[in-house]
Amino acid sequence: MKYDYLIVGTGFAGTVVAERIASRLDKKVLVIDRRNHIGGNCFDYLDDNGIIVHKYGPHIFHTNSKKVWDYISGFTNWNIYFHNVLAVVEGKKIPLPFNLNSLYNIFPKKFAENLEKLMIDKFGYGVKIPILKMLETSDNDLKFLAEFIYKNVFLGYTIKQWGLKPEELDFSVSSRVPVFISRDDRYFQDTYQGIPSEGYTSIFEKMLNHPNIELRLNCGFNDIKSSKEADKIIYTGMIDEYFDNIFGELPYRSLNFEFKSFSLRQYQETAQVNYPNNYDFTRTTEFKHFLPSKSESTTVAFEFPQQFVRGLNEPYYPIPSPENELIVRQYQAQAEKIANNVQFIGRLAEYKYYNMDQIVGVALSFFENKIVKKLF
């Protein structure tokens, strides 16, 4: 059978575009994935404790885009959920991002009051300050605070997570968790926040459940690219792999998870606890916090960052840096040469650190601007 489009990958990028093409344009789409499940790294499942577990780490949907929220809401109901994260600093669990509540949890009251006043006078209230920017302050007390936060909250965690210091990463990465001059303990302040009430996998199942879509799992691009089953290709995998690494392999970071079951109603106070300076793992996630569960046991994931090695683990994060950007541009130039037949979209294909809502928005815009406008 001949298809109008071949889409490689069933994460949000590929699935959103597939759903739009099938439902809006009435075109035939073949969707493939080398893994044995849909949903990419958003895949979740019901474990033996009756708890929906995120196989590839915690995913909290949050967005300020009503368009994105409304679109995804067409495939799920929501458990309204606000993510709270604690970080273990000097043996205490403090709110993260570091905020005014964190300040008072760590320092004596009088000292904290002085630092709070200095921060508000210098930066204002309700402001988010990237730690590398805060380190530039000339005030001695604020400088002390910035260095304390850098050392105890950012440095160890970043080295474990990325294998690099914060200043060695692109600013887009190092600024993702700023110091928040507020008493709002939520990890995100977006207008819309939640967990899909039946899990993420259910969303992907509904999106791909269309008569114009055929799904093939355990099917990599190399297994099918010579078959010419489709005129157009939309590729969401690693861009360097598509071009056989002709300019060299791009680096990615990977993760390993150890899932443990405990005969407890609750293991930790919040869904996520970070360990910036203790232990080899970066964080623990207790999934019962996301969706209601009557289970008497609980499931916790211990997260260990690691280097991505092709054929051994999964690529999770591109590593934005000036050196890597030079390589990416060479691949993007190659992509431009074949843009009439092959399009690249997604975190791995674009080598960009997208959040879930961002990639949904990118995919919706991609459909309107790169596909619909070319047809009409």
ZAFIKOL-646812 format. One record per residue (C-alpha): residue number from 0; x, y, z. Coordinates in steps of 0.2 Angstrom, whole numbers, plus 5000, padded with zeros to 4 digits. Layout:
N
NODE   seq     c1     c2     c3
NODE   NUM      X      Y      Z
...
END
This chain:
376
NODE   seq     c1     c2     c3
NODE     0   5000   5000   5000
NODE     1   5006   5017   4996
NODE     2   5005   5031   5010
NODE     3   5004   5049   5008
NODE     4   5016   5052   5023
NODE     5   5028   5041   5033
NODE     6   5030   5048   5051
NODE     7   5045   5041   5060
NODE     8   5042   5042   5079
NODE     9   5027   5041   5090
NODE    10   5031   5055   5103
NODE    11   5021   5071   5103
NODE    12   5029   5078   5088
NODE    13   5026   5063   5077
NODE    14   5009   5059   5084
NODE    15   5001   5076   5083
NODE    16   5007   5078   5065
NODE    17   5000   5061   5061
NODE    18   4983   5065   5069
NODE    19   4981   5082   5060
NODE    20   4986   5075   5043
NODE    21   4974   5060   5045
NODE    22   4959   5070   5052
NODE    23   4961   5086   5044
NODE    24   4967   5082   5027
NODE    25   4960   5064   5025
NODE    26   4978   5058   5020
NODE    27   4985   5040   5023
NODE    28   4999   5040   5036
NODE    29   5011   5026   5041
NODE    30   5018   5029   5058
NODE    31   5033   5019   5064
NODE    32   5043   5017   5080
NODE    33   5058   5007   5083
NODE    34   5052   5004   5101
NODE    35   5038   4991   5106
NODE    36   5026   5005   5112
NODE    37   5019   5022   5107
NODE    38   5022   5039   5116
NODE    39   5040   5040   5115
NODE    40   5047   5045   5132
NODE    41   5030   5050   5138
NODE    42   5025   5032   5138
NODE    43   5017   5027   5155
NODE    44   5009   5010   5161
NODE    45   4999   5003   5175
NODE    46   5011   4993   5187
NODE    47   5008   4979   5199
NODE    48   5004   4991   5213
NODE    49   4990   4998   5202
NODE    50   4999   5014   5200
NODE    51   5002   5023   5183
NODE    52   5021   5024   5181
NODE    53   5030   5036   5169
NODE    54   5043   5024   5162
NODE    55   5055   5037   5157
NODE    56   5054   5049   5171
NODE    57   5040   5062   5178
NODE    58   5030   5071   5165
NODE    59   5019   5085   5171
NODE    60   5009   5094   5157
NODE    61   5010   5113   5159
NODE    62   5007   5127   5147
NODE    63   5002   5145   5145
NODE    64   4995   5141   5128
NODE    65   4976   5139   5128
NODE    66   4978   5132   5110
NODE    67   4989   5118   5116
NODE    68   4979   5115   5131
NODE    69   4962   5114   5121
NODE    70   4970   5103   5108
NODE    71   4977   5090   5121
NODE    72   4961   5091   5131
NODE    73   4952   5084   5115
NODE    74   4960   5067   5119
NODE    75   4960   5067   5138
NODE    76   4952   5073   5154
NODE    77   4964   5080   5167
NODE    78   4968   5078   5185
NODE    79   4972   5096   5190
NODE    80   4989   5095   5198
NODE    81   5002   5107   5203
NODE    82   5020   5101   5204
NODE    83   5030   5104   5220
NODE    84   5048   5099   5221
NODE    85   5059   5098   5236
NODE    86   5078   5098   5236
NODE    87   5089   5091   5250
NODE    88   5101   5104   5255
NODE    89   5112   5103   5270
NODE    90   5101   5089   5276
NODE    91   5085   5099   5275
NODE    92   5071   5098   5261
NODE    93   5068   5115   5254
NODE    94   5056   5121   5240
NODE    95   5063   5121   5222
NODE    96   5066   5132   5213
NODE    97   5075   5141   5227
NODE    98   5063   5154   5233
NODE    99   5059   5165   5249
NODE   100   5052   5150   5258
NODE   101   5068   5141   5254
NODE   102   5078   5155   5261
NODE   103   5069   5155   5278
NODE   104   5071   5136   5279
NODE   105   5090   5137   5277
NODE   106   5095   5153   5286
NODE   107   5092   5160   5303
NODE   108   5077   5172   5303
NODE   109   5086   5188   5305
NODE   110   5098   5184   5292
NODE   111   5085   5178   5280
NODE   112   5075   5194   5283
NODE   113   5090   5204   5278
NODE   114   5093   5194   5262
NODE   115   5074   5194   5257
NODE   116   5074   5213   5258
NODE   117   5090   5214   5248
NODE   118   5083   5203   5235
NODE   119   5067   5212   5233
NODE   120   5076   5229   5233
NODE   121   5088   5223   5220
NODE   122   5077   5213   5208
NODE   123   5059   5215   5213
NODE   124   5046   5203   5220
NODE   125   5039   5189   5209
NODE   126   5054   5190   5198
NODE   127   5064   5174   5192
NODE   128   5083   5177   5191
NODE   129   5095   5164   5182
NODE   130   5108   5159   5195
NODE   131   5122   5164   5183
NODE   132   5115   5181   5182
NODE   133   5112   5182   5201
NODE   134   5131   5178   5203
NODE   135   5135   5194   5194
NODE   136   5129   5205   5209
NODE   137   5141   5216   5217
NODE   138   5132   5217   5234
NODE   139   5142   5206   5247
NODE   140   5127   5198   5255
NODE   141   5118   5194   5239
NODE   142   5135   5187   5232
NODE   143   5136   5176   5247
NODE   144   5118   5170   5244
NODE   145   5121   5167   5225
NODE   146   5136   5157   5228
NODE   147   5127   5147   5242
NODE   148   5113   5143   5230
NODE   149   5125   5139   5215
NODE   150   5135   5127   5226
NODE   151   5121   5119   5235
NODE   152   5107   5118   5222
NODE   153   5114   5120   5205
NODE   154   5132   5114   5204
NODE   155   5131   5096   5210
NODE   156   5114   5093   5201
NODE   157   5120   5100   5185
NODE   158   5136   5090   5185
NODE   159   5127   5074   5188
NODE   160   5113   5078   5175
NODE   161   5124   5085   5161
NODE   162   5142   5080   5165
NODE   163   5145   5099   5164
NODE   164   5145   5114   5175
NODE   165   5131   5127   5173
NODE   166   5142   5139   5165
NODE   167   5148   5126   5152
NODE   168   5130   5124   5146
NODE   169   5120   5135   5134
NODE   170   5110   5149   5144
NODE   171   5094   5141   5138
NODE   172   5098   5126   5149
NODE   173   5106   5134   5164
NODE   174   5091   5146   5166
NODE   175   5077   5133   5166
NODE   176   5077   5133   5185
NODE   177   5079   5151   5191
NODE   178   5079   5158   5208
NODE   179   5061   5164   5211
NODE   180   5059   5179   5222
NODE   181   5042   5173   5228
NODE   182   5033   5162   5241
NODE   183   5025   5152   5227
NODE   184   5031   5134   5230
NODE   185   5025   5128   5213
NODE   186   5038   5122   5202
NODE   187   5029   5129   5187
NODE   188   5018   5145   5186
NODE   189   5009   5141   5170
NODE   190   4991   5145   5168
NODE   191   4986   5127   5164
NODE   192   4994   5112   5173
NODE   193   4989   5094   5175
NODE   194   4991   5075   5173
NODE   195   4980   5066   5160
NODE   196   4967   5057   5171
NODE   197   4970   5040   5161
NODE   198   4989   5043   5159
NODE   199   4999   5049   5144
NODE   200   4998   5033   5134
NODE   201   4979   5034   5133
NODE   202   4981   5051   5124
NODE   203   4993   5043   5111
NODE   204   4981   5029   5108
NODE   205   4966   5040   5105
NODE   206   4977   5051   5093
NODE   207   4983   5037   5083
NODE   208   4966   5028   5082
NODE   209   4961   5034   5065
NODE   210   4956   5024   5049
NODE   211   4969   5034   5040
NODE   212   4983   5029   5051
NODE   213   4993   5013   5051
NODE   214   5005   5010   5066
NODE   215   5020   4999   5065
NODE   216   5030   4996   5081
NODE   217   5047   4987   5083
NODE   218   5050   4996   5066
NODE   219   5065   5007   5064
NODE   220   5068   5019   5050
NODE   221   5082   5009   5042
NODE   222   5070   4994   5041
NODE   223   5058   5003   5030
NODE   224   5067   5018   5021
NODE   225   5071   5008   5005
NODE   226   5053   5002   5003
NODE   227   5047   5019   4997
NODE   228   5030   5017   5005
NODE   229   5027   5035   5006
NODE   230   5030   5051   4996
NODE   231   5034   5062   5011
NODE   232   5043   5058   5026
NODE   233   5042   5067   5043
NODE   234   5057   5062   5054
NODE   235   5057   5065   5073
NODE   236   5073   5054   5077
NODE   237   5091   5060   5079
NODE   238   5096   5071   5065
NODE   239   5114   5065   5064
NODE   240   5108   5047   5063
NODE   241   5097   5051   5048
NODE   242   5112   5058   5039
NODE   243   5123   5043   5044
NODE   244   5133   5054   5056
NODE   245   5142   5062   5041
NODE   246   5148   5077   5052
NODE   247   5150   5067   5067
NODE   248   5139   5061   5081
NODE   249   5130   5074   5091
NODE   250   5131   5071   5110
NODE   251   5115   5067   5120
NODE   252   5112   5064   5139
NODE   253   5103   5048   5144
NODE   254   5095   5042   5160
NODE   255   5093   5025   5169
NODE   256   5079   5022   5181
NODE   257   5078   5010   5196
NODE   258   5059   5007   5200
NODE   259   5057   5001   5218
NODE   260   5041   4996   5227
NODE   261   5038   5000   5245
NODE   262   5024   4993   5257
NODE   263   5020   5011   5262
NODE   264   5005   5022   5258
NODE   265   5017   5036   5255
NODE   266   5036   5037   5253
NODE   267   5040   5055   5252
NODE   268   5031   5072   5254
NODE   269   5030   5077   5236
NODE   270   5030   5068   5219
NODE   271   5048   5074   5217
NODE   272   5063   5076   5228
NODE   273   5080   5082   5221
NODE   274   5097   5077   5228
NODE   275   5109   5090   5221
NODE   276   5124   5084   5232
NODE   277   5120   5067   5239
NODE   278   5120   5050   5231
NODE   279   5123   5046   5213
NODE   280   5105   5048   5208
NODE   281   5098   5066   5205
NODE   282   5080   5064   5210
NODE   283   5066   5052   5216
NODE   284   5049   5052   5209
NODE   285   5034   5044   5218
NODE   286   5020   5042   5205
NODE   287   5005   5040   5217
NODE   288   5006   5059   5219
NODE   289   5001   5062   5201
NODE   290   4984   5052   5201
NODE   291   4972   5046   5214
NODE   292   4976   5028   5220
NODE   293   4970   5016   5233
NODE   294   4985   5006   5233
NODE   295   4993   5001   5250
NODE   296   5010   5001   5242
NODE   297   5019   5014   5232
NODE   298   5031   5015   5217
NODE   299   5047   5026   5217
NODE   300   5059   5029   5203
NODE   301   5077   5033   5207
NODE   302   5085   5043   5192
NODE   303   5103   5041   5187
NODE   304   5109   5052   5173
NODE   305   5122   5044   5161
NODE   306   5130   5047   5144
NODE   307   5120   5042   5129
NODE   308   5128   5027   5120
NODE   309   5120   5022   5104
NODE   310   5113   5004   5105
NODE   311   5114   5004   5124
NODE   312   5101   5017   5130
NODE   313   5089   5031   5125
NODE   314   5094   5048   5120
NODE   315   5084   5060   5131
NODE   316   5092   5077   5130
NODE   317   5102   5086   5117
NODE   318   5116   5096   5125
NODE   319   5115   5114   5118
NODE   320   5133   5122   5117
NODE   321   5142   5133   5105
NODE   322   5152   5118   5099
NODE   323   5137   5107   5096
NODE   324   5128   5121   5088
NODE   325   5141   5121   5074
NODE   326   5138   5103   5070
NODE   327   5119   5105   5071
NODE   328   5120   5119   5058
NODE   329   5129   5107   5046
NODE   330   5115   5094   5047
NODE   331   5102   5108   5046
NODE   332   5110   5113   5029
NODE   333   5109   5095   5023
NODE   334   5091   5095   5029
NODE   335   5087   5110   5018
NODE   336   5092   5101   5003
NODE   337   5079   5088   5005
NODE   338   5065   5098   5012
NODE   339   5053   5095   4998
NODE   340   5053   5076   5003
NODE   341   5059   5075   5021
NODE   342   5055   5086   5036
NODE   343   5063   5086   5053
NODE   344   5053   5090   5069
NODE   345   5056   5087   5088
NODE   346   5068   5087   5102
NODE   347   5080   5075   5093
NODE   348   5077   5080   5075
NODE   349   5080   5099   5079
NODE   350   5092   5096   5093
NODE   351   5082   5108   5104
NODE   352   5077   5106   5122
NODE   353   5058   5107   5121
NODE   354   5045   5104   5135
NODE   355   5030   5094   5130
NODE   356   5018   5109   5128
NODE   357   5031   5117   5117
NODE   358   5033   5102   5105
NODE   359   5014   5101   5104
NODE   360   5013   5119   5099
NODE   361   5028   5117   5087
NODE   362   5019   5102   5079
NODE   363   5003   5111   5077
NODE   364   5012   5126   5069
NODE   365   5022   5113   5058
NODE   366   5006   5106   5052
NODE   367   4998   5122   5047
NODE   368   5014   5131   5040
NODE   369   5024   5116   5032
NODE   370   5010   5105   5026
NODE   371   4993   5114   5024
NODE   372   5001   5129   5016
NODE   373   5011   5118   5004
NODE   374   4995   5109   4998
NODE   375   4984   5124   4996
END
